[in-house]
Amino acid sequence: MSHVPQIWLPVTIEEAWKIKNTFRNNSAYIAGGTILRLQEEKGISKPDHLISLREIPSLQEVSHSQNDFLSIGSNVTLSYLLKHPFIQKYQNSLISAVKEIAAPGIRNQATIGGNIGYQYGDLIHVLLSLNAQILWYDGVSEQTSLLHEFLELMINQAETFSNAIIINILIPNRAADYDHTFYFEKIGRREAFTPSIISISCYLELQKGFKIDECRIAVSSSQHFPERLLRTERLMKGKTLTKEEINEMYKVILLEYNPVDDPFASAEYKKRMAANLLASFLVEKLLERSEIHS
Ligand SMILES: Cc1cc2nc3c(=O)[nH]c(=O)nc-3n(C[C@H](O)[C@H](O)[C@H](O)COP(=O)(O)OP(=O)(O)OC[C@H]3O[C@@H](n4cnc5c(N)ncnc54)[C@H](O)[C@@H]3O)c2cc1C
């Protein structure tokens, strides 16, 4: 018979951190608990102490400030995100990505913080391309880090960082006076949940005349952590969108993106898929704008 872990229900972030620090590797935070469910199905045993974050009110809030950020509490569920008026009004790019995650029953439990804490969640690359920041608690004070820095800490300093609590996800407002374009695509195997084979997102700010003022591209693929394609972004920024630039970008992605082989798709396939998806999005954008301006 499998053992029954002790469930802790702290009501403050500080209390949750202290419990985690007491039991360390023999404990885990849980938000929606859907990853725990996946791990159980794979026969991975639970730690003796589960620290639920569901009773902490400050993790459940969504707010917006005109000059700053959309702030999403880490415990906000994916279903709630889909219907929240602020998300629809200020960051509807998130909606298409959230709709691709699991079935509604799972989305009722799964949280945005858990998607990041899991480290392979499908929202991570979307949030990277939206330049999100993380407000988190380190046991002493609240810290703010860019999402990619936060992920580096989580992955590279796992031991010292395992008690950190994600409080809010902060998504900067879009700059006014630009044509904003957001692209998201998830290519997966159509069966019970496995991480997508490849997912890509791209955020562009275009001036009239197709000049690219801002470009953020993020990719994730199976068995490979999500990442920004900074070299490709640098190539695109300041350029005018033309077929020639798209060809250049295609070549640079093939050089920059280095995913890994897995039992279902080779690294070469994932790399080419990333380049193809992005190139076809940009060609479509080019055609669309040419039609508008012709
Ligand atoms: C059938 C099924 C289908 C799924 N399909 C998808 C899919 O298509 N795409 C996808 O991305 N995921 C999928 N998942 C995985 C999962 O549901 C989501 O990634 C979800 O967003 C995780 O959120 P959660 O609240 O359930 O996380 P939990 O399971 O509660 O936590 C996940 C991890 O994050 C940590 N954590 C949680 N909250 C915090 C916090 N505030 N601070 C620090 N650490 C924290 C936990 O300790 C744990 O390590 C699926 C799961 C199932 C069961």
The ligand as a Gaussian input file, in Angstrom:
#p B3LYP/6-31G(d) Opt

LIG

0 1
 C       -3.818000      14.579000     -18.369000
 C       -2.819000      15.722000     -18.247000
 C       -2.558000      16.502000     -19.369000
 C       -1.618000      17.557000     -19.289000
 N       -1.367000      18.303000     -20.414000
 C       -0.451000      19.310000     -20.351000
 C       -0.157000      20.093000     -21.506000
 O       -0.710000      19.904000     -22.587000
 N        0.781000      21.087000     -21.377000
 C        1.420000      21.354000     -20.187000
 O        2.218000      22.291000     -20.116000
 N        1.161000      20.615000     -19.096000
 C        0.251000      19.602000     -19.133000
 N       -0.005000      18.844000     -18.021000
 C        0.793000      19.102000     -16.822000
 C        0.153000      20.081000     -15.815000
 O       -1.230000      19.882000     -15.693000
 C        0.376000      21.571000     -16.131000
 O        1.732000      21.812000     -16.469000
 C       -0.056000      22.454000     -14.940000
 O       -0.050000      23.822000     -15.313000
 C        0.751000      22.264000     -13.681000
 O        0.116000      23.043000     -12.669000
 P       -0.269000      22.453000     -11.234000
 O       -0.854000      23.576000     -10.472000
 O       -1.093000      21.234000     -11.330000
 O        1.182000      22.093000     -10.719000
 P        1.627000      21.162000      -9.463000
 O        1.455000      19.755000      -9.893000
 O        0.848000      21.587000      -8.258000
 O        3.105000      21.601000      -9.347000
 C        4.034000      21.382000     -10.388000
 C        5.444000      21.725000      -9.882000
 O        5.545000      23.114000      -9.612000
 C        5.874000      23.359000      -8.245000
 N        5.092000      24.544000      -7.846000
 C        3.757000      24.732000      -7.967000
 N        3.420000      25.969000      -7.576000
 C        4.560000      26.578000      -7.188000
 C        4.874000      27.879000      -6.666000
 N        3.930000      28.835000      -6.479000
 N        6.164000      28.157000      -6.367000
 C        7.145000      27.233000      -6.564000
 N        6.914000      25.994000      -7.049000
 C        5.639000      25.675000      -7.357000
 C        5.511000      22.078000      -7.497000
 O        6.320000      21.871000      -6.355000
 C        5.794000      21.030000      -8.569000
 O        7.169000      20.730000      -8.608000
 C       -0.951000      17.811000     -18.058000
 C       -1.248000      17.034000     -16.926000
 C       -2.172000      15.996000     -17.017000
 C       -2.464000      15.183000     -15.774000

